[in-house]
Amino acid sequence: MKKKMMTALRTGLLVVTLVSLSSVSSLSFAQSSDIPKGQDHPLIQRFQASRMTGYLQTEWTEAAIPQAKVTKLDGAKTAEWKLIEGKETRLHYLSPVGKTTLEVHRNYRDALLKAGMQINVSCDQKCDDLYRVWRDQAKPFERQFKWDNGHHNGFSHYDAIDNQEGRLIVGSFPANGRVPKTHVLVYNSLAFGGGKKVDPMVSTFIQIIEEKAQPTGQVSVNADALKQSLDNTGHVSLYGLMFDTGKTELKAESQTQLSELANALKAQSNLNIIVVGHTDNIGSIDSNLSLSQARAQAIVQALIQAGINKRRLIAKGVANFAPIATNKTEDGRAMNRRVEIVVQ
């Protein structure tokens, strides 16, 4: 079973299934009363019959997750943190009445472990200090986290997360191919009922961060800056000429940068260039050579269509032979995936 789950992780998003004794009908009811526009993350399914009461997904941000338990520094409680950049999803659920924090937490933990998650931090008892430091320093419920207004079985959704019987697990799935390294935090506690005598429910907060480099290509280099770089150094790297993964067709968003490059060439009729395509190290050398050559040729063809004489242009793909950053991280790979303009 573990082998099958690991295979799924390597080929796409893994679905971790949580098992409980709740019925399918109660699960359908819980999902029908979820917070509007909230969606389960494809990596991990909710504990059955739980209701989603909080949701936030951000395409790219910086998030902090604990890497060690609480220590005291100069009399203040602190914890070791890791800042991770990428796509972040935050989810909050309330379990059906009658479930314990141990049962819910063990279901999440066991499913994640069977799927191959590597544990970095685990706290099963006396997690008050870690919870409070994590809450106060990481502020997981701020930054536009959306809560479902109202109450459920006497519990305020906004106040549901508590330190009572808190259990925490933090871990990660390693990157493999084009599946990014993914970090997961799960915190379970008894839901806080505002001092009311209500049947206990379990609160579950989940944070998932898929490592991803900062989006590039959103700022183009204008013709004057291109000329200056080419005059000073003889080459310039461009990130505004964009392609989908594994594709050789220029994306529509590339038009601004392409126009500036064409303008720079039109303003300097004696400037002849080599368009050099670079890739990261994902894939074979042969496939990356073919891909980078085809992309460089696509840019040359677009410049010809923009009115530049083809005799002034050379296309050359060099795969991942000339990295400018490490290929061990997504940030580094994003820097290496580039188009370089070189003076002939």
Contacts in CASP RR format, 6 or more apart in sequence:
PFRMAT RR
TARGET T0000
AUTHOR 0000-0000-0000
METHOD contacts of the structure
MODEL  1
MKKKMMTALRTGLLVVTLVSLSSVSSLSFAQSSDIPKGQDHPLIQRFQAS
RMTGYLQTEWTEAAIPQAKVTKLDGAKTAEWKLIEGKETRLHYLSPVGKT
TLEVHRNYRDALLKAGMQINVSCDQKCDDLYRVWRDQAKPFERQFKWDNG
HHNGFSHYDAIDNQEGRLIVGSFPANGRVPKTHVLVYNSLAFGGGKKVDP
MVSTFIQIIEEKAQPTGQVSVNADALKQSLDNTGHVSLYGLMFDTGKTEL
KAESQTQLSELANALKAQSNLNIIVVGHTDNIGSIDSNLSLSQARAQAIV
QALIQAGINKRRLIAKGVANFAPIATNKTEDGRAMNRRVEIVVQ
1 114 0 8 1.000
2 114 0 8 1.000
2 115 0 8 1.000
2 116 0 8 1.000
5 14 0 8 1.000
5 16 0 8 1.000
5 114 0 8 1.000
5 115 0 8 1.000
5 116 0 8 1.000
6 115 0 8 1.000
6 116 0 8 1.000
8 14 0 8 1.000
8 15 0 8 1.000
9 115 0 8 1.000
9 116 0 8 1.000
9 173 0 8 1.000
9 176 0 8 1.000
9 179 0 8 1.000
10 176 0 8 1.000
10 177 0 8 1.000
10 179 0 8 1.000
11 179 0 8 1.000
12 179 0 8 1.000
13 42 0 8 1.000
13 43 0 8 1.000
13 179 0 8 1.000
14 43 0 8 1.000
14 115 0 8 1.000
14 173 0 8 1.000
15 42 0 8 1.000
15 43 0 8 1.000
15 44 0 8 1.000
15 45 0 8 1.000
16 43 0 8 1.000
16 44 0 8 1.000
16 45 0 8 1.000
16 111 0 8 1.000
16 112 0 8 1.000
16 114 0 8 1.000
16 115 0 8 1.000
17 45 0 8 1.000
17 111 0 8 1.000
18 44 0 8 1.000
18 45 0 8 1.000
18 46 0 8 1.000
18 47 0 8 1.000
18 48 0 8 1.000
18 107 0 8 1.000
18 108 0 8 1.000
18 111 0 8 1.000
19 48 0 8 1.000
19 107 0 8 1.000
19 111 0 8 1.000
20 47 0 8 1.000
20 48 0 8 1.000
20 49 0 8 1.000
20 99 0 8 1.000
20 103 0 8 1.000
20 107 0 8 1.000
22 48 0 8 1.000
22 49 0 8 1.000
22 96 0 8 1.000
23 49 0 8 1.000
26 48 0 8 1.000
26 49 0 8 1.000
26 96 0 8 1.000
27 48 0 8 1.000
27 49 0 8 1.000
29 49 0 8 1.000
30 49 0 8 1.000
30 50 0 8 1.000
30 51 0 8 1.000
30 52 0 8 1.000
30 96 0 8 1.000
31 51 0 8 1.000
31 52 0 8 1.000
33 51 0 8 1.000
34 51 0 8 1.000
34 52 0 8 1.000
34 53 0 8 1.000
34 148 0 8 1.000
35 52 0 8 1.000
35 53 0 8 1.000
35 54 0 8 1.000
35 55 0 8 1.000
35 146 0 8 1.000
35 147 0 8 1.000
35 148 0 8 1.000
36 148 0 8 1.000
37 55 0 8 1.000
37 146 0 8 1.000
38 52 0 8 1.000
38 54 0 8 1.000
38 55 0 8 1.000
38 146 0 8 1.000
39 55 0 8 1.000
39 57 0 8 1.000
40 46 0 8 1.000
40 52 0 8 1.000
40 91 0 8 1.000
41 89 0 8 1.000
41 91 0 8 1.000
41 206 0 8 1.000
41 208 0 8 1.000
43 182 0 8 1.000
43 184 0 8 1.000
43 208 0 8 1.000
44 108 0 8 1.000
44 111 0 8 1.000
44 112 0 8 1.000
44 184 0 8 1.000
44 206 0 8 1.000
44 208 0 8 1.000
46 52 0 8 1.000
46 91 0 8 1.000
46 93 0 8 1.000
46 204 0 8 1.000
47 93 0 8 1.000
47 95 0 8 1.000
47 99 0 8 1.000
47 104 0 8 1.000
47 107 0 8 1.000
47 108 0 8 1.000
47 202 0 8 1.000
47 204 0 8 1.000
49 95 0 8 1.000
49 96 0 8 1.000
50 93 0 8 1.000
50 94 0 8 1.000
50 95 0 8 1.000
50 96 0 8 1.000
50 204 0 8 1.000
51 93 0 8 1.000
51 94 0 8 1.000
51 152 0 8 1.000
52 91 0 8 1.000
52 92 0 8 1.000
52 93 0 8 1.000
52 148 0 8 1.000
53 92 0 8 1.000
53 93 0 8 1.000
53 94 0 8 1.000
53 147 0 8 1.000
53 148 0 8 1.000
53 152 0 8 1.000
53 157 0 8 1.000
53 160 0 8 1.000
54 90 0 8 1.000
54 91 0 8 1.000
54 92 0 8 1.000
54 145 0 8 1.000
54 146 0 8 1.000
54 147 0 8 1.000
54 148 0 8 1.000
54 157 0 8 1.000
55 90 0 8 1.000
55 91 0 8 1.000
55 92 0 8 1.000
55 145 0 8 1.000
55 146 0 8 1.000
56 88 0 8 1.000
56 89 0 8 1.000
56 90 0 8 1.000
56 143 0 8 1.000
56 144 0 8 1.000
56 145 0 8 1.000
56 146 0 8 1.000
57 87 0 8 1.000
57 88 0 8 1.000
57 89 0 8 1.000
57 90 0 8 1.000
58 87 0 8 1.000
58 88 0 8 1.000
58 89 0 8 1.000
58 143 0 8 1.000
59 87 0 8 1.000
59 215 0 8 1.000
60 85 0 8 1.000
60 86 0 8 1.000
60 87 0 8 1.000
60 212 0 8 1.000
60 214 0 8 1.000
60 215 0 8 1.000
61 85 0 8 1.000
61 86 0 8 1.000
61 88 0 8 1.000
61 143 0 8 1.000
62 83 0 8 1.000
62 84 0 8 1.000
62 85 0 8 1.000
62 86 0 8 1.000
63 83 0 8 1.000
63 84 0 8 1.000
63 85 0 8 1.000
63 86 0 8 1.000
63 88 0 8 1.000
63 138 0 8 1.000
63 207 0 8 1.000
63 209 0 8 1.000
64 81 0 8 1.000
64 82 0 8 1.000
64 83 0 8 1.000
64 84 0 8 1.000
64 137 0 8 1.000
64 138 0 8 1.000
65 81 0 8 1.000
65 82 0 8 1.000
65 84 0 8 1.000
65 138 0 8 1.000
65 170 0 8 1.000
65 183 0 8 1.000
65 185 0 8 1.000
65 207 0 8 1.000
65 209 0 8 1.000
66 79 0 8 1.000
66 80 0 8 1.000
66 81 0 8 1.000
66 82 0 8 1.000
66 121 0 8 1.000
66 130 0 8 1.000
66 133 0 8 1.000
66 134 0 8 1.000
66 138 0 8 1.000
66 168 0 8 1.000
66 170 0 8 1.000
66 185 0 8 1.000
67 79 0 8 1.000
67 80 0 8 1.000
67 81 0 8 1.000
67 82 0 8 1.000
67 120 0 8 1.000
67 121 0 8 1.000
67 170 0 8 1.000
68 79 0 8 1.000
68 80 0 8 1.000
68 121 0 8 1.000
69 79 0 8 1.000
69 121 0 8 1.000
69 123 0 8 1.000
69 130 0 8 1.000
70 77 0 8 1.000
70 78 0 8 1.000
70 79 0 8 1.000
70 129 0 8 1.000
70 130 0 8 1.000
70 133 0 8 1.000
71 77 0 8 1.000
71 78 0 8 1.000
71 79 0 8 1.000
72 78 0 8 1.000
77 129 0 8 1.000
77 132 0 8 1.000
77 133 0 8 1.000
78 133 0 8 1.000
78 137 0 8 1.000
79 130 0 8 1.000
79 133 0 8 1.000
79 134 0 8 1.000
79 137 0 8 1.000
81 137 0 8 1.000
81 138 0 8 1.000
84 183 0 8 1.000
84 209 0 8 1.000
84 211 0 8 1.000
85 211 0 8 1.000
85 212 0 8 1.000
85 213 0 8 1.000
85 214 0 8 1.000
85 331 0 8 1.000
86 209 0 8 1.000
86 210 0 8 1.000
86 211 0 8 1.000
86 212 0 8 1.000
86 213 0 8 1.000
87 209 0 8 1.000
87 210 0 8 1.000
87 212 0 8 1.000
88 207 0 8 1.000
88 208 0 8 1.000
88 209 0 8 1.000
88 210 0 8 1.000
89 206 0 8 1.000
89 207 0 8 1.000
89 208 0 8 1.000
89 209 0 8 1.000
90 140 0 8 1.000
90 145 0 8 1.000
90 205 0 8 1.000
90 206 0 8 1.000
90 207 0 8 1.000
90 208 0 8 1.000
91 204 0 8 1.000
91 205 0 8 1.000
91 206 0 8 1.000
91 207 0 8 1.000
91 208 0 8 1.000
92 147 0 8 1.000
92 157 0 8 1.000
92 160 0 8 1.000
92 161 0 8 1.000
92 203 0 8 1.000
92 204 0 8 1.000
92 205 0 8 1.000
92 206 0 8 1.000
93 203 0 8 1.000
93 204 0 8 1.000
93 206 0 8 1.000
94 152 0 8 1.000
94 153 0 8 1.000
94 155 0 8 1.000
94 157 0 8 1.000
94 160 0 8 1.000
94 191 0 8 1.000
94 201 0 8 1.000
94 202 0 8 1.000
94 203 0 8 1.000
94 204 0 8 1.000
95 104 0 8 1.000
95 201 0 8 1.000
95 202 0 8 1.000
95 203 0 8 1.000
95 204 0 8 1.000
96 201 0 8 1.000
97 153 0 8 1.000
97 199 0 8 1.000
97 200 0 8 1.000
97 201 0 8 1.000
98 199 0 8 1.000
98 200 0 8 1.000
98 201 0 8 1.000
99 201 0 8 1.000
99 202 0 8 1.000
100 200 0 8 1.000
100 202 0 8 1.000
101 165 0 8 1.000
101 166 0 8 1.000
101 167 0 8 1.000
101 188 0 8 1.000
101 189 0 8 1.000
101 190 0 8 1.000
101 202 0 8 1.000
102 167 0 8 1.000
103 202 0 8 1.000
104 188 0 8 1.000
104 202 0 8 1.000
104 204 0 8 1.000
105 124 0 8 1.000
105 167 0 8 1.000
105 169 0 8 1.000
105 186 0 8 1.000
105 188 0 8 1.000
108 169 0 8 1.000
108 186 0 8 1.000
108 188 0 8 1.000
108 204 0 8 1.000
109 122 0 8 1.000
109 169 0 8 1.000
109 186 0 8 1.000
112 169 0 8 1.000
112 171 0 8 1.000
112 184 0 8 1.000
112 186 0 8 1.000
113 119 0 8 1.000
115 173 0 8 1.000
116 173 0 8 1.000
117 171 0 8 1.000
117 172 0 8 1.000
117 173 0 8 1.000
117 184 0 8 1.000
118 171 0 8 1.000
118 172 0 8 1.000
118 173 0 8 1.000
118 174 0 8 1.000
119 169 0 8 1.000
119 170 0 8 1.000
119 171 0 8 1.000
120 170 0 8 1.000
120 171 0 8 1.000
120 172 0 8 1.000
121 130 0 8 1.000
121 168 0 8 1.000
121 169 0 8 1.000
121 170 0 8 1.000
121 171 0 8 1.000
122 168 0 8 1.000
122 169 0 8 1.000
122 170 0 8 1.000
123 130 0 8 1.000
123 166 0 8 1.000
123 167 0 8 1.000
123 168 0 8 1.000
123 169 0 8 1.000
124 167 0 8 1.000
125 167 0 8 1.000
127 163 0 8 1.000
127 166 0 8 1.000
127 167 0 8 1.000
127 168 0 8 1.000
128 163 0 8 1.000
128 166 0 8 1.000
130 168 0 8 1.000
131 163 0 8 1.000
131 166 0 8 1.000
131 168 0 8 1.000
131 187 0 8 1.000
131 189 0 8 1.000
132 163 0 8 1.000
134 140 0 8 1.000
134 168 0 8 1.000
134 187 0 8 1.000
135 141 0 8 1.000
135 161 0 8 1.000
140 205 0 8 1.000
140 207 0 8 1.000
141 161 0 8 1.000
147 157 0 8 1.000
147 158 0 8 1.000
148 157 0 8 1.000
149 157 0 8 1.000
150 156 0 8 1.000
150 157 0 8 1.000
151 157 0 8 1.000
152 201 0 8 1.000
153 198 0 8 1.000
153 199 0 8 1.000
153 201 0 8 1.000
154 193 0 8 1.000
154 196 0 8 1.000
154 198 0 8 1.000
155 191 0 8 1.000
155 192 0 8 1.000
155 193 0 8 1.000
155 194 0 8 1.000
155 198 0 8 1.000
155 201 0 8 1.000
156 192 0 8 1.000
156 193 0 8 1.000
156 194 0 8 1.000
159 192 0 8 1.000
159 193 0 8 1.000
159 194 0 8 1.000
160 191 0 8 1.000
160 192 0 8 1.000
160 193 0 8 1.000
160 201 0 8 1.000
160 203 0 8 1.000
161 187 0 8 1.000
161 189 0 8 1.000
161 191 0 8 1.000
161 192 0 8 1.000
161 203 0 8 1.000
161 205 0 8 1.000
162 189 0 8 1.000
162 190 0 8 1.000
162 191 0 8 1.000
162 192 0 8 1.000
162 203 0 8 1.000
163 189 0 8 1.000
164 189 0 8 1.000
164 190 0 8 1.000
164 192 0 8 1.000
165 188 0 8 1.000
165 189 0 8 1.000
165 190 0 8 1.000
166 187 0 8 1.000
166 188 0 8 1.000
166 189 0 8 1.000
166 190 0 8 1.000
167 187 0 8 1.000
167 188 0 8 1.000
167 189 0 8 1.000
168 185 0 8 1.000
168 186 0 8 1.000
168 187 0 8 1.000
168 188 0 8 1.000
169 184 0 8 1.000
169 185 0 8 1.000
169 186 0 8 1.000
170 183 0 8 1.000
170 184 0 8 1.000
170 185 0 8 1.000
170 186 0 8 1.000
171 183 0 8 1.000
171 184 0 8 1.000
171 185 0 8 1.000
172 181 0 8 1.000
172 182 0 8 1.000
172 183 0 8 1.000
172 184 0 8 1.000
173 181 0 8 1.000
173 182 0 8 1.000
173 184 0 8 1.000
174 181 0 8 1.000
175 181 0 8 1.000
175 211 0 8 1.000
175 330 0 8 1.000
177 282 0 8 1.000
178 245 0 8 1.000
178 282 0 8 1.000
180 210 0 8 1.000
180 211 0 8 1.000
180 212 0 8 1.000
180 330 0 8 1.000
181 210 0 8 1.000
181 211 0 8 1.000
181 330 0 8 1.000
182 208 0 8 1.000
182 209 0 8 1.000
182 210 0 8 1.000
182 211 0 8 1.000
183 207 0 8 1.000
183 208 0 8 1.000
183 209 0 8 1.000
183 211 0 8 1.000
184 206 0 8 1.000
184 207 0 8 1.000
184 208 0 8 1.000
185 205 0 8 1.000
185 206 0 8 1.000
185 207 0 8 1.000
185 208 0 8 1.000
186 204 0 8 1.000
186 205 0 8 1.000
186 206 0 8 1.000
187 204 0 8 1.000
187 205 0 8 1.000
187 206 0 8 1.000
188 202 0 8 1.000
188 203 0 8 1.000
188 204 0 8 1.000
188 205 0 8 1.000
189 202 0 8 1.000
189 203 0 8 1.000
190 200 0 8 1.000
190 201 0 8 1.000
190 202 0 8 1.000
190 203 0 8 1.000
191 200 0 8 1.000
191 201 0 8 1.000
191 202 0 8 1.000
191 203 0 8 1.000
192 203 0 8 1.000
211 329 0 8 1.000
211 330 0 8 1.000
212 330 0 8 1.000
213 330 0 8 1.000
213 331 0 8 1.000
213 332 0 8 1.000
213 333 0 8 1.000
213 334 0 8 1.000
213 335 0 8 1.000
214 331 0 8 1.000
214 334 0 8 1.000
216 239 0 8 1.000
216 240 0 8 1.000
216 242 0 8 1.000
216 334 0 8 1.000
217 239 0 8 1.000
217 240 0 8 1.000
217 242 0 8 1.000
217 253 0 8 1.000
217 257 0 8 1.000
219 240 0 8 1.000
220 240 0 8 1.000
220 256 0 8 1.000
220 257 0 8 1.000
220 260 0 8 1.000
221 229 0 8 1.000
221 236 0 8 1.000
221 238 0 8 1.000
221 240 0 8 1.000
221 257 0 8 1.000
221 260 0 8 1.000
222 260 0 8 1.000
223 260 0 8 1.000
223 261 0 8 1.000
223 263 0 8 1.000
223 264 0 8 1.000
223 267 0 8 1.000
224 264 0 8 1.000
226 236 0 8 1.000
226 260 0 8 1.000
226 261 0 8 1.000
226 264 0 8 1.000
226 341 0 8 1.000
227 264 0 8 1.000
227 267 0 8 1.000
227 268 0 8 1.000
229 235 0 8 1.000
229 236 0 8 1.000
230 236 0 8 1.000
230 264 0 8 1.000
230 271 0 8 1.000
230 273 0 8 1.000
230 341 0 8 1.000
230 343 0 8 1.000
234 342 0 8 1.000
234 343 0 8 1.000
235 340 0 8 1.000
235 341 0 8 1.000
235 342 0 8 1.000
235 343 0 8 1.000
236 340 0 8 1.000
236 341 0 8 1.000
237 324 0 8 1.000
237 338 0 8 1.000
237 339 0 8 1.000
237 340 0 8 1.000
238 257 0 8 1.000
238 261 0 8 1.000
238 338 0 8 1.000
238 339 0 8 1.000
238 340 0 8 1.000
238 341 0 8 1.000
239 338 0 8 1.000
239 339 0 8 1.000
240 253 0 8 1.000
240 254 0 8 1.000
240 256 0 8 1.000
240 257 0 8 1.000
240 339 0 8 1.000
241 250 0 8 1.000
241 254 0 8 1.000
241 257 0 8 1.000
241 258 0 8 1.000
241 261 0 8 1.000
241 299 0 8 1.000
241 339 0 8 1.000
242 250 0 8 1.000
242 251 0 8 1.000
242 253 0 8 1.000
242 254 0 8 1.000
243 249 0 8 1.000
243 250 0 8 1.000
243 251 0 8 1.000
243 295 0 8 1.000
243 298 0 8 1.000
244 251 0 8 1.000
246 291 0 8 1.000
248 291 0 8 1.000
248 294 0 8 1.000
248 295 0 8 1.000
248 297 0 8 1.000
248 298 0 8 1.000
249 298 0 8 1.000
250 258 0 8 1.000
250 298 0 8 1.000
250 299 0 8 1.000
250 302 0 8 1.000
258 299 0 8 1.000
258 302 0 8 1.000
258 303 0 8 1.000
258 306 0 8 1.000
259 306 0 8 1.000
261 303 0 8 1.000
261 341 0 8 1.000
262 303 0 8 1.000
262 306 0 8 1.000
262 307 0 8 1.000
262 308 0 8 1.000
264 271 0 8 1.000
265 271 0 8 1.000
265 273 0 8 1.000
265 303 0 8 1.000
265 308 0 8 1.000
265 312 0 8 1.000
266 307 0 8 1.000
266 308 0 8 1.000
271 312 0 8 1.000
271 343 0 8 1.000
272 311 0 8 1.000
272 312 0 8 1.000
272 313 0 8 1.000
272 314 0 8 1.000
272 343 0 8 1.000
272 344 0 8 1.000
273 312 0 8 1.000
273 313 0 8 1.000
273 314 0 8 1.000
273 341 0 8 1.000
273 342 0 8 1.000
273 343 0 8 1.000
273 344 0 8 1.000
274 314 0 8 1.000
274 315 0 8 1.000
274 316 0 8 1.000
274 341 0 8 1.000
274 342 0 8 1.000
274 343 0 8 1.000
274 344 0 8 1.000
275 296 0 8 1.000
275 299 0 8 1.000
275 300 0 8 1.000
275 303 0 8 1.000
275 313 0 8 1.000
275 314 0 8 1.000
275 315 0 8 1.000
275 316 0 8 1.000
275 339 0 8 1.000
275 340 0 8 1.000
275 341 0 8 1.000
276 296 0 8 1.000
276 316 0 8 1.000
276 317 0 8 1.000
276 318 0 8 1.000
276 339 0 8 1.000
276 340 0 8 1.000
276 341 0 8 1.000
276 342 0 8 1.000
277 292 0 8 1.000
277 293 0 8 1.000
277 295 0 8 1.000
277 296 0 8 1.000
277 316 0 8 1.000
277 317 0 8 1.000
277 318 0 8 1.000
277 338 0 8 1.000
277 339 0 8 1.000
277 340 0 8 1.000
278 292 0 8 1.000
278 317 0 8 1.000
278 318 0 8 1.000
278 319 0 8 1.000
278 320 0 8 1.000
278 322 0 8 1.000
278 323 0 8 1.000
278 336 0 8 1.000
278 337 0 8 1.000
278 338 0 8 1.000
278 339 0 8 1.000
278 340 0 8 1.000
279 288 0 8 1.000
279 291 0 8 1.000
279 292 0 8 1.000
279 319 0 8 1.000
279 320 0 8 1.000
279 336 0 8 1.000
279 337 0 8 1.000
280 320 0 8 1.000
280 323 0 8 1.000
280 327 0 8 1.000
280 332 0 8 1.000
280 333 0 8 1.000
280 334 0 8 1.000
280 336 0 8 1.000
280 337 0 8 1.000
281 288 0 8 1.000
281 320 0 8 1.000
281 323 0 8 1.000
281 327 0 8 1.000
281 333 0 8 1.000
281 336 0 8 1.000
282 288 0 8 1.000
282 333 0 8 1.000
285 319 0 8 1.000
285 320 0 8 1.000
288 319 0 8 1.000
288 320 0 8 1.000
289 317 0 8 1.000
289 318 0 8 1.000
289 319 0 8 1.000
291 319 0 8 1.000
292 317 0 8 1.000
292 318 0 8 1.000
292 319 0 8 1.000
293 315 0 8 1.000
293 316 0 8 1.000
293 317 0 8 1.000
295 317 0 8 1.000
295 339 0 8 1.000
296 315 0 8 1.000
296 316 0 8 1.000
296 317 0 8 1.000
296 339 0 8 1.000
297 315 0 8 1.000
299 315 0 8 1.000
299 339 0 8 1.000
300 310 0 8 1.000
300 313 0 8 1.000
300 314 0 8 1.000
300 315 0 8 1.000
303 313 0 8 1.000
304 310 0 8 1.000
304 313 0 8 1.000
314 344 0 8 1.000
320 327 0 8 1.000
320 336 0 8 1.000
323 336 0 8 1.000
324 335 0 8 1.000
324 336 0 8 1.000
324 338 0 8 1.000
325 331 0 8 1.000
325 332 0 8 1.000
325 333 0 8 1.000
325 335 0 8 1.000
325 336 0 8 1.000
326 332 0 8 1.000
327 333 0 8 1.000
327 336 0 8 1.000
END
